[in-house]
């Protein structure tokens, strides 16, 4: 999954800790967010844990190792980026399932507390760089190579990468929607894109 030789020693220590941290967080979430008649889908099982790792392995070692050159201020080290990736996947799996703001805030607090407890040597980085701003991970930012007629020559690789700017992400989603609507006018979609989607 994450070959040791492809990462620095510090980054690999984070990777080794992620499994235990995920299980600890999963136990906390499933014990605090129990199903009720209105929240009958609040069932957390090992499939949720596997979805966290499935999301994490979409990122290449190259993306993690070169993140310091890709960040807006060159302020995130690869090991902190790995923590950000883990946090994002935990949010995607656990928080996206929840229906009340109170439950979402509580779970976000669990994730933030767990990241500080699991990676105490990076506490200041986590609190300053990961808890104060959003980092979005997507695999559709690379653009396809097209000819003059708009026909795709080479499809862009699906690289799971980080974005720090919601406006850039929103613009890309709108562009992709426009491309789809032009290509399939009979199936045209008039979607309203919002930040939680």
Buried (B, 14 or more C-beta within 10 A) or exposed (E): EBEEEEBEEBBBBBBEBBEEBBEBBBEBBBEEBEEEEEBEEBEBEEEBBEBBBEBBEBBBBEBBBEBBEBBEEEEBBBBBBBBBBBBBBBBBBBBEBBEEEEBBEBBBEBBBEBBBEBBEEBEEBBEEBBBEEBBBBBEBBEEEEEEEEEEEEEEEEEBBBBBBEEEEBEEBBEEEBEBBBEEEEEEEEEEEEEEEE
